[in-house]
Amino acid sequence: MSDDASDPSPSVTGSPTPRTPRAEVRERLLTAGAEVFAEQGVHEARLDEVAARAGFSKGAVYSNFSSKEDLVAQVMQRATNLVLGSLRELVRADIAAVDIGDVVRAAFGRHDQSGQFALLSEFRGYATRHPEFLPEFVRQRRELQDGVFELVELWFGAHPEIDAGMSLEDFSRVLIGANVGIVFDAAALPGVNPGEVVAALVEAVIRRR
């Protein structure tokens, strides 16, 4: 199996051998990186393990990412994109107030939050120990916060009859904080689904008149 080229290359017999498209290589490396970083921690994770998990040689990592820190940042960005992508796909201005709680449940149910939080915890710890990485961590968390705020603003703007009881920016922060806090305390909260709690919070707010 080849590392990262997208064009066929000749085999030893002279016949062409298909090569894995570069986009697929990157996606497989990002998926493997997310798994390895969550399981072993960013500091302990080895790039050859990431490559092997993806089915490539270590050279494929360096062909697609400039460094381990670059891979970490791209894995984190991919996780952020998945969360925002799910929310943007499901949360629309025309969703009725009676349905918004179910939409939130569906959005949170699309991905393994425990795995995502393991990554978030590792990234936060890595950023704490490596201050040069902190600006990237902050940038991506603000990107998530801004994305959630945009959706909250979009929906409440289409439903002026509903009052959040606080600024929409604060409401966005409460939603993110509630979710992160519940996932963080998951071991002490057996059986508690953070998506259900966040949905219940949304439903409590939208009943305000």
Summary of the structure (lengths in Angstrom):
residues: 209
radius of gyration: 20.6
end to end distance: 61.2
largest distance: 75.4
contacts: 594
relative contact order: 0.10
helix: 70%
strand: 2%
